[in-house]
Amino acid sequence: MTTWRTGSPVELIRFAGANRLRVTVDCVAAAGRSGPRTVEPYSFRRSQDGNLLLFVVNDLGELRSYRVDRIRGIQIESETFSPRYLVEF
């Protein structure tokens, strides 16, 4: 399932965030690095240049964002999280 005209499974991310489930995101970074990262999903935002961003907290407790168009896959994990910030899904 995709929405926001992104071609990415954003509804899976929204479901996971709303239910406080961690997700494994397979993405390609701007510098060309790629690979899965297990994160806590918090919100989507549009950047000033129109890109859809996913805001997460990574396994080091750091706030990060990923461009949704660079996400290649999502897997919902069974592990829950206690939100550090407001979850906005």
VENRA-V430121 format. One record per residue. N is the residue number from 1. RES is the residue in one letter. PHI is phi in degrees with one decimal (none if undefined). Layout:
# VENRA-V430121
N | RES | PHI
N | RES | PHI
This chain:
# VENRA-V430121
1 | M | none
2 | T | -131.4
3 | T | -145.8
4 | W | 60.2
5 | R | 54.4
6 | T | -105.1
7 | G | 77.9
8 | S | -109.8
9 | P | -78.0
10 | V | -65.8
11 | E | -66.5
12 | L | -64.4
13 | I | -65.8
14 | R | -61.0
15 | F | -59.5
16 | A | -62.9
17 | G | -62.8
18 | A | -62.8
19 | N | -104.0
20 | R | 56.9
21 | L | -110.2
22 | R | -70.0
23 | V | -128.8
24 | T | -100.9
25 | V | -107.3
26 | D | -101.5
27 | C | -140.6
28 | V | -113.6
29 | A | -77.4
30 | A | -59.0
31 | A | -79.7
32 | G | 96.1
33 | R | -66.4
34 | S | -144.8
35 | G | 138.9
36 | P | -76.4
37 | R | -137.4
38 | T | -94.7
39 | V | -138.9
40 | E | -101.3
41 | P | -81.8
42 | Y | -122.9
43 | S | -167.3
44 | F | -111.8
45 | R | -143.8
46 | R | -96.2
47 | S | -78.9
48 | Q | -62.3
49 | D | -92.3
50 | G | 94.1
51 | N | -75.7
52 | L | -85.3
53 | L | -114.5
54 | L | -102.5
55 | F | -98.0
56 | V | -140.0
57 | V | -114.1
58 | N | -83.7
59 | D | -71.0
60 | L | -95.6
61 | G | 81.2
62 | E | -97.1
63 | L | -75.6
64 | R | -137.9
65 | S | -131.8
66 | Y | -128.6
67 | R | -70.3
68 | V | -62.7
69 | D | -70.1
70 | R | -99.7
71 | I | -82.2
72 | R | -96.8
73 | G | -170.3
74 | I | -133.7
75 | Q | -131.1
76 | I | -80.1
77 | E | -95.7
78 | S | -83.3
79 | E | -75.5
80 | T | -92.6
81 | F | -138.8
82 | S | -96.4
83 | P | -59.7
84 | R | -94.4
85 | Y | -133.4
86 | L | -68.4
87 | V | -86.9
88 | E | -115.6
89 | F | -105.2
